[in-house]
Each structure stands twice: as C-alpha cells, then as structure tokens.
Amino acid sequence: MGTWTPEQRRKSMQSNKSSGTKPETLLAKALFARGYRYRKNNKTVYGKPDITFKKIKVAIFVDGEFWHGRDWETKKERIKTNKDFWHKKIERNINRDIEVNKKLLDDGWTVLRFWDSEIIKELERCLDTIQLHIESNKS
C-alpha cells in the first residue's frame, strides 16, 4: 500500500467506487459500440452484476483486484496496517463472490467475471468472450 499517512490512506480508500469504475465503463461502452444493449447494476438480479443481459441470463462482473482478492494468498502479506480488518473484509468479498456465482449458476445464469486489469489490457479478448456467451445463450 505504500508509505502513506493514515489520512492519505483514508482519503484514497474513500475515493474508491463500487460501481461506474473506469474498467466497468470501458467494457460497457465497448459492448454498446458492438450493438449490445444491457442493464447496469441491475438490482433485480441476485448479486447486482455490473452488466446484465436478463432475457438470455448472462451476468458480468468487473472485479477490482484488491477488493476481490486476486492472488490473495500471496498478496495478503503486503497489507501492513489494520491487517485483521482488511483480511476479513477481502476474504468476505471472495466468499460472497463464490456464493453469488453459485446462486446465479443454480438459477440458470451464465456468470462471467473479469479482473479490472484484464479489461484494461485485453478488452477485445474480454468482448469476444462475452459475445461468444451471448450468442450461445440466444440459441
């Protein structure tokens, strides 16, 4: 996390958004440009996916690497301050993601999860993956 003062760290963490992040917006605009129409943060779908195609049951999540614990077992040691709080919080997020996936899959949804860095670095690959699932669910 760096050598920030507690006040700097607090302000940084407060500025993080739960929806409408840059990677989420980038993906949504690219899907729209390809002609797909979707709903963002649909509260009627369990887990409130970032992007949903409700009619064909495709749910897309854009997960932040820190908040959702990418490579958690190796990266959790990097947290130096307030370890108990952050470990519990991120591990709860990981478990919640698993619960949401299971519930949606049990209800017949296709669940796609992308790390925010995947969208930024490999947008076309992510779009192709989504398009493949959309087309296969239509038929």
Buried (B, 14 or more C-beta within 10 A) or exposed (E): EEEEEEEEBEEEEEEEEEEEBEBBBBBBEBBEEEEBEBBBBBEEBBBBBBBBBBEBBBBBBBBBBBBBBBEBEEEBEEBEEEEEEBBEEBEEBBEEBEEBBEEBEEEEBBBBBBBBEBBBEBBEEBBEBBEEBBEEBEE
